[in-house]
Amino acid sequence: MNFSSCNTGEIYDKTYTISSDIWVYDEILDFEFTVSDTSRSYDLYLLIRNSGAYHYSNIWLFVKTFAPGGNVLTDTIEIALSDEKGRWFGKGIGDVNEMQVPYKENVYFINRGIYKVSLQHAMRDSMLEGIMDIGFKLQYHQ
């Protein structure tokens, strides 16, 4: 598994490239970031890049957030990737589609320190063909 990271003004922005464009169920993607300012609110985003080889119009994810001090928040979320006619949401060129999806907005972190967000797909198929990249971004709420 390869990963890339870039900084375009966000506090944290990391994307994993999924090997062979097949996201396997037990492949958990971890994103660690530091919160030093608890007086400001934040927006959290998920990035999904898929090809036309992805066979579904949505994706279900298990999202676990680990806070300093041991608190864990677990979510199961659904993200719609296309409409009923199969037209992808988001932006794309050719066979590749990319979506940045708000996960949580205007969030206040109670504690300073290192947080970790873990993503795992929650689809019935254990191998999701056509998932190219999965990312997570944290930025100050505007």
N, C-alpha and C positions, 0 to 999 in steps of 0.2 A: 504494500500500500504506500503510495506516495502522497505527499501533501505539499501545499503551497500556502503562503501567507503574504498578504500585502497590507499596507497601511495607507489608507486614503482619508485620514482624518478621524476614523472611527477609533474607539478605545481598543477594540479587539475584532479581528477579522481573519478567519482561518477556513480554508477549504481543503477537504480530502478528495483526492482523485481515486475513484473506485477501480480496483484492478480488473482488467478485462471487461469493464462496464457491467459487472455482475455483482450486486450487493448481496452478500450471503447473510442469512438471518443472524448468525452468531458473531458477525463482524460489528462490534460496538465502536462507535467513533466518539472519542473524548475531546472536549474543548475546555481548556483551563484558562482562566483570566483572573486578574486581580482587581478588586474594587477597593479604592482608597477614599472615595468621597461618598459618604452615606447621606449627605444633605441634598443631593441631586437625584433626579429620576432618570431612568434608562429605558431604551427600547431594545428588544431582542428580536433578531431576525434569523430565519432559516433560509438557506439557499439550496435549491435543487436544480441540477442540470441533468437532463435526460435526452435520449435519442428516440427516434421513431420506433426503435425495437422494444420500447417499454409498452407492455400490452394493456395497461390499465389507465383509467381516467383519474385515478386518485392514488394516494399513498397514505398508509397509516403508520405512525411513528410512536415508539415509546420514548419519552423524554424524561430523563432523571436529572434533577439539579441537586448537587451536593454543596451545602453551605459550610463555611467555617463553623466549628463547634459540633458538627455531626448531623445537623438537620438535613433530611432528604425529602424533596418534593417529586412525586412521580405523576406524569401526565400521559395520557394516550390521546393523540390528536390525529385528525384526518385533514389532508390537504388535497383539494381538488386541483388537478393538473390540466384537465381539458373539459370542454363542454360536452353535451350529449351527442353532438355530431363529430366528436373527435378532434375539434380544433383546440390546439394547446393554448393555455393561458400563458402570460409572460412574454418574453422576447425570444426570438430565435432566428437562426440563419440556416437555411436548408433543413437538414434532419435533426438539428440540435435545438433544444428549447431550454431556457433558463428562467427560473422564477425566484424572486426574493419575497419571502412570505413573512409578514409580522407574526411573531410567536407570542410575545407579550409586550405591551406598551405602557409607558409611564409607571415603571416598576421602581420601587425604592428597596434597596438592599439594606437590611438592618445592621449587618456586621461588616466591618472591613476585613479584607483578607482574600484568600484564594478560593474561588468558586470553580466548580466543574459541572459541565453539562454533557451528558452522555446521550447519544442518539442510536437507536436500533430500529430497524424496520419491523413493522408488526403485521405484515401481509401474510396470507395463507401460504403462498409459495415461499419456500425457504431460500430460493435464489431469484433475485429480481434482475432480469436482463434489461439493459438499456439505461440503468442509472449510472451516470458518468461521474458526477461530483456531488458532494454534500458539504455544506458549509454552515457556519454560525457566525453572526456578527452582533456586537454590542456597541451601542452608541448612546450619547447623552440624548435625552428626550428634548425635542425642539418645541 
